[in-house]
Amino acid sequence: MDKTQSTTQLVPSRVIMAQLGYSNRAAFLEFIKREGMPFYRLGARRIMFEPLEVESWLASHKVGGAA
């Protein structure tokens, strides 16, 4: 990798679960698959998220807003 490129900082699913108010992992996994939230699968059970991708995804699903 070129040293001038930035590395992607991935966060574990528990961080995004807490941010979105989920305490049940199964319900959270169902939600991200159903809604198409971007994630990285790093094994059979381990998934990680890139915070900027999550923020972008959330912004694209915003309903309403200030006029």
BELFEN-V582946 format. One record per residue. N is the residue number from 0. RES is the residue in three letters. PSI is psi in radians with two decimals (NA if undefined). OMEGA is omega as a letter, one per 40 degrees, with the letter a starting at -180 (999 if undefined). D_FIRST is the distance of its C-alpha to the first C-alpha in whole Angstrom. Layout:
n:res:psi:omega:d_first
N:RES:PSI:OMEGA:D_FIRST
N:RES:PSI:OMEGA:D_FIRST
This chain:
n:res:psi:omega:d_first
0:MET:2.42:i:0
1:ASP:2.30:a:4
2:LYS:-0.25:i:6
3:THR:-0.25:i:9
4:GLN:2.50:i:7
5:SER:2.63:i:9
6:THR:2.56:i:9
7:THR:2.27:i:12
8:GLN:1.94:i:15
9:LEU:2.54:i:17
10:VAL:2.62:a:21
11:PRO:2.80:a:23
12:SER:-0.59:a:26
13:ARG:-0.55:i:29
14:VAL:-0.82:a:27
15:ILE:-0.65:i:28
16:MET:-0.83:i:31
17:ALA:-0.71:a:32
18:GLN:-0.66:a:31
19:LEU:-0.01:i:33
20:GLY:0.40:i:36
21:TYR:2.38:i:36
22:SER:-0.28:a:37
23:ASN:2.03:a:37
24:ARG:-0.73:a:34
25:ALA:-0.75:i:36
26:ALA:-0.68:i:37
27:PHE:-0.79:i:33
28:LEU:-0.68:i:32
29:GLU:-0.76:i:34
30:PHE:-0.88:a:34
31:ILE:-0.58:i:30
32:LYS:-0.74:a:31
33:ARG:-0.72:a:34
34:GLU:-0.19:i:33
35:GLY:0.47:i:29
36:MET:2.32:a:27
37:PRO:2.38:i:23
38:PHE:2.94:i:22
39:TYR:2.25:i:19
40:ARG:2.10:a:21
41:LEU:0.53:a:20
42:GLY:-3.10:a:23
43:ALA:-0.62:a:26
44:ARG:-0.16:a:27
45:ARG:2.13:i:24
46:ILE:2.58:a:23
47:MET:2.82:a:21
48:PHE:2.59:i:21
49:GLU:2.01:a:19
50:PRO:-0.70:a:21
51:LEU:-0.62:i:21
52:GLU:-0.69:i:21
53:VAL:-0.80:i:24
54:GLU:-0.76:i:26
55:SER:-0.76:i:25
56:TRP:-0.79:i:27
57:LEU:-0.76:i:30
58:ALA:-0.63:a:30
59:SER:-0.21:i:31
60:HIS:0.18:i:33
61:LYS:2.41:i:35
62:VAL:2.31:a:39
63:GLY:-2.76:i:41
64:GLY:3.07:a:41
65:ALA:2.51:a:42
66:ALA:NA:999:44
